[in-house]
Amino acid sequence: MRRNRITEALRTLGGAGTTQDITRIVRARPECISAQLSGMAQRGQVRKAGERLVRAGRWNAGSVRVRAAVWTLR
């Protein structure tokens, strides 16, 4: 069975991280990571453990702070 790159990334992050943190490690598109996390949550492999404010880049070279879910391993 293949190793799960999301699980490995969360272990690297100390067991918890946002989609943005996981994307930075895995180097995949954020929407792919989000979809994988959603499926893993339905299977009971990860769970949401609160929210954190993160900086998100915008198309006009600006940025804004948004709420991001913090994911943890079960």
N, C-alpha and C positions, 0 to 999 in steps of 0.2 A: 504494500500500500504506500502511495506517495505521502511524503510529509506535507503537512498543511503550513503554507507560508505565513498565514495570518497568526496561527498559534505560535509559530517560531518568533514572529515579530513581537507579539505580546509578551513572550518570555524574555526577549531581549530588552523590552521596555520595563521589565520588573513586574509583569503581570497585569498592567493596566495602561491604557492609552487611547487617544482619540483616533478617528479615521485618518486625520491629517498626520499623526505620528506614525501610524502603520504604513501609510502611503509613502512617507519619506524613507522608510526602511526597505519596503518591498519594491519600490519604484514601479508601481502599476498605477493605472488611472483610478482616481478617487471613486468614481461610480462603480468600478469593478470591486473595489475593496468594500464599499458600502453594501453591495449586493451579496457578497460572500458573508459579511458579518450578519446580515439579515437572515440568511439561510442557516448559519451557525447558531444564531439565537433561537430559531425555531426548533433546531435539533437539541438545544440545551447545552451547547458547548461553550457559549459565551453569554454574558448578561450585561445590561447597562448598569452602571454604578454611579450615576450622577451626571453633572454637566460641568463644563469648564469654558471660560471665554478664551477664544483663540483669534488670532489675526488672519483674515482672509484677504488675498489679493483681488483687485478688481481690474476690469479691462482698461481703465483709463490710468493705469499705473498707481492708483491710490490703494488704500486698504481700509478695512472696516473690522471691528471686533464682532464676532458672532458666537452664539452658544453652540458647543459641540458636545455630543454624548461621550462619556468615558466608558470604554468597554473593558471588561475583566474576564479572565478565564474562570470557568466553573470548577 
